Amino acid sequence: MVKTCRPLNLNEALKIINSEDTILLAGGTDLMVRHRSWSGTLPCFDKPVILIGHLAELIGIEIKDNKLLIGAGTTLAAIISHPGIPEYIKIPLIQMASPPIRNIATLGGNICNSSPAGDSLPMLYALNAVLHLQSLAGTSEVEVNNFITGPGQNIMKSDQLLTRVEIPLERCRIHYYRKVGARKANSISKVSFYAVADYEPNHLNWVRIALGAVAPTVVRSRAAENLMAGAGKDELAAIIPEVNRIYQDLIKPVDDIRSTRSYRQEISLRLLKHYLGRELMQ
């Protein structure tokens, strides 16, 4: 028998997780698979399960002071359908899983799973997303790149909940996203590539590039981005080889059931080369 709790509000949920070791369940699309029994049918939990997907304090979308604020319990489908959210934020979410799963899967769940192949993560890294964590002791904010420390690992404490995701909204003239998987939808990424940039007619203002499923955490190089910032179109050609070298050193994929190390490395570098040579400032 699994002990299950359905708190009435966020404060009650925080009191429960402060008093005992628990498992949090929002949408449950990944959790139910990871905790299935040996037969592959019934979920098998060794700790009390706290249901949080219904909590009103974790659900909702707000645009305020040029920032997008998304409740951690907000479903992917709700984000995709919101008219005020820019397309460059929606694109990775549209290619996640299938419509029925997107109707219950949450953005907070994808973040807290902290998988290197998490489809929302390259976008959140590139857009400098900030996570709001809350416990009975108070709230704290942490950048997403400092939150995730390794495959399935993050800094959230057992008495904390991720309550909100904050994404700064900036002028973004071009965006680019490619997901490489066994099929276009309803598959886990072998490699994912996300980039956003803004430019003037004669020079690049800024560019941000993030790759998923090619290292223990999402790969993003601020050093490479700084090299390209402010460069003219003609100058970029001379900078690109150094940018490629920087990313080649950072991309450290592994062999697993979905793909091989060599395939991931080759495809990710090809995507980078294509983006820098053909998509950026075209």
C-alpha positions, 0 to 999 in steps of 0.5 A: 500500500502506498501512502498518498497525500493530496494537500489543499494548498502550497503551505500544507504541501510544504509542511508535509515535505518538511516533516518527512521524506516524500516523492512529489507527483505533478503530472507524473508522466516520467515518474510513473514510468521510472517507478513501475514495478518489475512487471512493468504495470503498477507503480512501486513507490518506497516513500509517501507520494505527495500530489501537487499537480492540482495546487493553484499556487503552482499553476498559471502564466503571467507576463510582468515587467518584461518577464514571463512567469510560469507556474511550475505545475503549468502543463506544456499544453497550456504554455503552448496554447497561451497567446502571449508567449513567444514562438521561440519559447513554444517550439521545443515544447511542441515537439515534446512527447504526444498531445495527451502527455503534453496535456498533463506533463508540467514544465516544473517536472521536466526541470526537476527530472534534470535529465540531460535529454530534457527537451525544455532545458536547452531553451531555458538555459539559452534564455537565462531562466531563473527558478523560484524555490520555496520552503517553509523557511522562505523563497530563493532564486537560482539560475537553471544552469546552477540548479542542475548538477548532473544527470537526474541531479539538482540542488533542490532540498527535500523541504523545497518545491519549485514554484515558478519559472521566470524567463526574461523576454528579449527582442529575438530576431531569429530562433532555431531548434532541432531535435534528433530522435528515433521519430519526430514526436513521442521520443526522447532526444538523442541530440537537441540544439537550440539557439536564439539571436538578435542582430542589426543589419551590419552586426550581431547583437548577441547569440545564445546556443545550448545543446541537450543530451550531449553531456552530463548537463546542457552545454552552453558556452558564454565564452563562445557567445561573447566571441560572436557578440558584436561581430559583423557578418564578415567577421563571423567567418573568422570567428566560427572555427574557434567557436566550433573548437570550444564546443567540441571540447564541451560536447562529451556524449555517452553510449546508451540505449538510444544512441552512440557517443560517436553519433551524438558527437558528429550530429551535434557538431554538424548542427552547430556548423549548419547554424553558424554557417547558414542560419545565423544572420542570413 
